[in-house]
Amino acid sequence: MSLHATTRPPAQRQARAVRLGPRSVAALALVSAVGVAGFGWPFLAPPTSRIGAHAQDAPWLFAGVLVLLVAVVAAAISESGLGPKAVAMLGVLAATGAALRPIGAGTAGIEPMFFLMVLSGRVLGPGFGFVLGSVTMFASALLTGGVGPWLPFQMLAMGWFAMGAGLLPGPDRLRGRGELAMLAGYGFPAAFAYGTVMNMAGWPFMSALASNVAFDPHAPVAANLARFVAYCLATSLGWDLGRAVVTVALTLALGPAVLRALRRATRRAAFEAPVTFDAAEK
């Protein structure tokens, strides 16, 4: 009588359409650092800083982060050798996300594009997620006419949002309800975080004389933090909650089908397989 040990076959490594190399990581770290400064400068600059005298101009100056965003995308594409199949998938997903964004616009934060960014970042990885989030937001702005100084901040925030989904653990092994629960658990606070950082981008435009929740460049950091929290509660809490709930609901309802479709398309595309051309027979 012989005993045969049974072992589970190793999980197949999930393909990545865009792999972040050293140059891409360095560029992403740089643009993220500038983005953090652009979003959070009201809390980083002391009241005695001269930047307070330019409170209305600072968001416009930090909007120059768009140039660095383009550099990050270019570095990621050039270093990863992004092929035509990956470009095609990027175009399809970006167009789909841009088309989903206007659905429910102006109605309690119903923004279905966010769940697609979560699932796409999960399947295709953080590099593709960052590129997809940025490109989708740019395409959406062109589609809806929402081009302005806020666009670079939206592109960066959405890039972070989708990239975060790609950084979640267990991309090769975790499947089923556990994966859906994790993605929903990420989507809910991340949707709130997106709204909060975008509030930080527009909040300094308010005049301190117009409201007691506006940014006051002469107030201490603690006072401005209290003003900002009150501003978020008064202006965007309902919208952010709606976005978070819709993201979770769509992730749980449509997640299994969308994840299967994305993974099937990724396997068929074989992004990491070298492209070869057979010699024509004479």
C-alpha positions as CSV (number, residue, x, y, z in Angstrom):
1,M,0.0,0.0,0.0
2,S,1.5,3.3,-1.0
3,L,0.5,6.7,0.0
4,H,0.7,9.5,-2.5
5,A,1.0,13.0,-1.2
6,T,-1.3,15.5,-2.9
7,T,-0.2,19.0,-3.4
8,R,-2.1,22.0,-4.6
9,P,-0.8,23.3,-7.9
10,P,0.9,26.7,-7.5
11,A,-1.2,29.7,-8.3
12,Q,-0.5,31.3,-11.6
13,R,1.2,34.6,-11.3
14,Q,-1.0,37.4,-12.4
15,A,0.2,39.4,-15.4
16,R,0.9,43.0,-15.2
17,A,0.3,45.3,-18.2
18,V,2.6,48.0,-16.7
19,R,5.4,47.1,-14.3
20,L,6.9,49.9,-12.4
21,G,10.7,49.9,-12.8
22,P,13.2,52.0,-10.9
23,R,12.8,55.1,-13.0
24,S,9.0,54.9,-12.9
25,V,9.0,54.4,-9.1
26,A,11.3,57.4,-8.7
27,A,9.2,59.6,-10.9
28,L,6.0,58.4,-9.1
29,A,7.6,59.2,-5.7
30,L,8.5,62.7,-6.9
31,V,5.1,63.5,-8.3
32,S,3.4,62.1,-5.2
33,A,5.6,64.3,-3.0
34,V,4.7,67.3,-5.0
35,G,1.1,66.2,-4.9
36,V,1.1,65.9,-1.2
37,A,2.5,69.4,-1.0
38,G,-0.1,70.7,-3.4
39,F,-3.0,69.2,-1.5
40,G,-1.7,69.8,2.0
41,W,0.2,73.1,1.9
42,P,-2.4,74.9,4.1
43,F,-1.4,72.5,6.9
44,L,2.3,72.5,6.0
45,A,3.0,76.2,5.8
46,P,3.1,78.1,9.2
47,P,1.0,81.2,9.6
48,T,4.1,83.4,9.3
49,S,5.0,81.9,5.9
50,R,4.8,84.2,2.9
51,I,2.8,81.6,1.1
52,G,-0.2,82.7,3.0
53,A,-0.2,85.9,1.1
54,H,-0.7,83.9,-2.1
55,A,-3.5,81.7,-0.8
56,Q,-5.5,82.3,-4.0
57,D,-2.6,81.6,-6.3
58,A,-1.0,78.6,-4.6
59,P,-3.6,76.0,-6.1
60,W,-2.8,77.4,-9.5
61,L,0.9,77.0,-9.0
62,F,0.6,73.5,-7.7
63,A,-1.5,72.6,-10.7
64,G,1.9,72.5,-12.5
65,V,2.0,68.9,-11.1
66,L,0.3,68.0,-14.4
67,V,3.7,68.1,-16.1
68,L,5.1,65.6,-13.6
69,L,2.1,63.4,-14.1
70,V,2.7,63.2,-17.8
71,A,6.4,62.4,-17.0
72,V,5.3,59.5,-14.7
73,V,3.0,58.1,-17.4
74,A,5.7,58.4,-20.1
75,A,8.3,56.8,-17.8
76,A,6.0,53.9,-16.9
77,I,5.1,53.3,-20.6
78,S,8.6,53.5,-21.9
79,E,10.2,51.4,-19.2
80,S,7.6,48.6,-19.2
81,G,7.6,48.3,-23.0
82,L,3.8,48.8,-23.1
83,G,2.7,46.9,-26.1
84,P,-0.3,47.6,-28.4
85,K,-2.5,45.1,-26.6
86,A,-2.0,46.9,-23.3
87,V,-2.5,50.3,-25.0
88,A,-5.8,49.0,-26.4
89,M,-6.9,47.7,-23.0
90,L,-5.9,51.0,-21.4
91,G,-8.0,52.9,-24.1
92,V,-11.0,50.7,-23.6
93,L,-11.1,50.9,-19.8
94,A,-10.3,54.6,-19.8
95,A,-13.1,55.3,-22.3
96,T,-15.5,53.1,-20.2
97,G,-14.6,54.9,-17.0
98,A,-15.0,58.3,-18.7
99,A,-18.4,57.3,-20.0
100,L,-19.5,56.0,-16.6
101,R,-18.5,59.2,-14.7
102,P,-21.4,61.4,-16.0
103,I,-24.0,58.8,-14.9
104,G,-25.7,60.2,-11.9
105,A,-23.7,63.4,-12.0
106,G,-25.1,65.8,-9.4
107,T,-27.1,63.1,-7.6
108,A,-25.7,62.3,-4.2
109,G,-22.3,61.0,-5.3
110,I,-23.5,58.3,-7.7
111,E,-20.2,57.8,-9.5
112,P,-19.9,54.3,-10.9
113,M,-16.5,54.8,-12.4
114,F,-14.9,54.3,-9.0
115,F,-15.7,50.6,-8.8
116,L,-14.2,50.0,-12.2
117,M,-11.0,51.7,-11.1
118,V,-10.8,49.5,-8.0
119,L,-11.3,46.2,-10.0
120,S,-9.0,47.3,-12.9
121,G,-6.2,48.3,-10.5
122,R,-6.7,44.9,-8.6
123,V,-6.4,42.8,-11.8
124,L,-3.8,44.8,-13.8
125,G,-1.6,46.0,-11.0
126,P,-0.5,49.3,-9.4
127,G,1.4,50.6,-12.4
128,F,-1.5,50.1,-14.8
129,G,-3.9,51.4,-12.1
130,F,-2.1,54.7,-11.8
131,V,-1.9,55.2,-15.5
132,L,-5.5,54.2,-16.0
133,G,-6.8,56.5,-13.2
134,S,-4.9,59.5,-14.5
135,V,-5.9,58.9,-18.2
136,T,-9.5,58.2,-17.3
137,M,-9.9,61.4,-15.3
138,F,-8.3,63.4,-18.1
139,A,-10.6,61.8,-20.7
140,S,-13.6,62.4,-18.5
141,A,-12.7,66.1,-18.2
142,L,-12.5,66.4,-22.0
143,L,-15.8,64.6,-22.3
144,T,-17.7,66.7,-19.7
145,G,-15.9,70.0,-20.2
146,G,-14.4,69.9,-16.7
147,V,-11.0,71.2,-17.6
148,G,-9.6,73.6,-15.0
149,P,-6.9,74.0,-12.4
150,W,-8.5,71.2,-10.4
151,L,-7.9,68.6,-13.2
152,P,-4.2,67.8,-12.3
153,F,-5.3,67.2,-8.7
154,Q,-8.2,64.9,-9.9
155,M,-5.8,63.0,-12.1
156,L,-3.3,62.5,-9.3
157,A,-6.0,61.5,-6.7
158,M,-7.6,59.0,-9.1
159,G,-4.2,57.6,-10.0
160,W,-3.6,57.0,-6.3
161,F,-7.0,55.5,-5.9
162,A,-6.6,52.9,-8.6
163,M,-3.0,52.3,-7.7
164,G,-3.9,51.5,-4.1
165,A,-6.2,48.7,-5.3
166,G,-3.3,47.2,-7.2
167,L,-1.2,47.2,-4.0
168,L,-3.7,45.1,-2.0
169,P,-2.3,41.8,-0.9
170,G,-2.9,38.4,-2.5
171,P,-3.2,39.3,-6.2
172,D,-2.3,35.7,-7.3
173,R,-4.1,33.6,-4.7
174,L,-7.0,35.4,-3.0
175,R,-10.3,34.9,-4.9
176,G,-14.0,34.7,-4.3
177,R,-15.8,36.3,-1.4
178,G,-12.7,37.1,0.5
179,E,-11.3,39.1,-2.4
180,L,-14.7,40.9,-2.9
181,A,-14.8,41.7,0.8
182,M,-11.3,43.1,0.7
183,L,-12.0,45.2,-2.4
184,A,-15.2,46.6,-0.9
185,G,-13.4,47.3,2.3
186,Y,-10.8,49.2,0.4
187,G,-13.3,51.1,-1.9
188,F,-15.4,52.5,1.0
189,P,-12.6,54.5,2.8
190,A,-10.7,55.2,-0.4
191,A,-13.8,56.9,-1.9
192,F,-14.0,59.0,1.2
193,A,-10.2,59.8,0.9
194,Y,-10.6,60.9,-2.7
195,G,-13.3,63.4,-1.7
196,T,-11.3,64.6,1.2
197,V,-8.1,65.3,-0.8
198,M,-10.1,67.0,-3.5
199,N,-11.7,69.2,-0.8
200,M,-8.2,70.2,0.2
201,A,-7.5,71.3,-3.4
202,G,-10.5,73.6,-3.6
203,W,-10.8,74.8,0.0
204,P,-8.0,77.5,-0.1
205,F,-10.0,79.3,-2.9
206,M,-12.6,80.3,-0.3
207,S,-12.3,83.7,1.3
208,A,-11.9,83.6,5.0
209,L,-14.3,86.6,5.1
210,A,-17.0,84.6,3.4
211,S,-17.4,81.8,5.9
212,N,-16.1,80.6,9.2
213,V,-15.1,77.3,7.7
214,A,-12.9,78.8,5.0
215,F,-9.1,78.7,5.0
216,D,-7.5,81.4,7.0
217,P,-3.9,81.9,6.1
218,H,-3.2,83.8,9.3
219,A,-4.7,81.1,11.6
220,P,-2.7,78.4,13.3
221,V,-2.7,74.9,11.8
222,A,-5.0,73.5,14.5
223,A,-7.6,76.2,13.8
224,N,-7.4,75.6,10.1
225,L,-7.7,71.8,10.6
226,A,-10.9,72.4,12.6
227,R,-12.2,74.7,9.8
228,F,-11.4,72.1,7.2
229,V,-13.2,69.3,9.1
230,A,-16.3,71.6,9.4
231,Y,-16.0,72.4,5.7
232,C,-16.0,68.7,4.8
233,L,-19.0,67.9,7.1
234,A,-21.0,70.9,5.7
235,T,-20.3,70.6,2.0
236,S,-19.3,67.0,0.9
237,L,-20.1,64.4,3.6
238,G,-23.3,63.3,1.8
239,W,-21.7,63.2,-1.6
240,D,-18.7,61.3,-0.3
241,L,-20.9,58.8,1.5
242,G,-23.0,58.3,-1.6
243,R,-19.8,57.6,-3.7
244,A,-18.5,55.2,-1.1
245,V,-21.8,53.3,-0.8
246,V,-22.2,53.0,-4.6
247,T,-18.6,51.8,-5.0
248,V,-19.2,49.1,-2.4
249,A,-22.6,48.1,-3.8
250,L,-21.3,47.8,-7.4
251,T,-18.1,46.0,-6.3
252,L,-20.2,43.3,-4.5
253,A,-22.8,43.1,-7.2
254,L,-20.8,43.3,-10.4
255,G,-17.3,42.4,-9.1
256,P,-17.3,38.7,-9.8
257,A,-18.3,39.1,-13.5
258,V,-16.0,42.1,-14.1
259,L,-13.0,40.4,-12.4
260,R,-13.5,37.3,-14.5
261,A,-13.7,39.3,-17.7
262,L,-10.6,41.4,-16.8
263,R,-8.6,38.3,-15.9
264,R,-9.7,36.5,-19.0
265,A,-8.7,39.4,-21.2
266,T,-5.4,39.7,-19.4
267,R,-4.6,36.0,-19.9
268,R,-5.5,36.2,-23.6
269,A,-3.5,39.4,-24.1
270,A,-0.4,37.8,-22.6
271,F,1.1,41.2,-21.9
272,E,4.4,39.8,-20.7
273,A,5.0,37.4,-23.6
274,P,7.5,38.6,-26.1
275,V,6.1,39.4,-29.5
276,T,7.6,37.4,-32.3
277,F,7.1,37.4,-36.0
278,D,7.3,34.3,-38.1
279,A,9.1,34.5,-41.3
280,A,6.8,34.4,-44.3
281,E,6.9,31.1,-46.2
282,K,8.0,31.3,-49.8
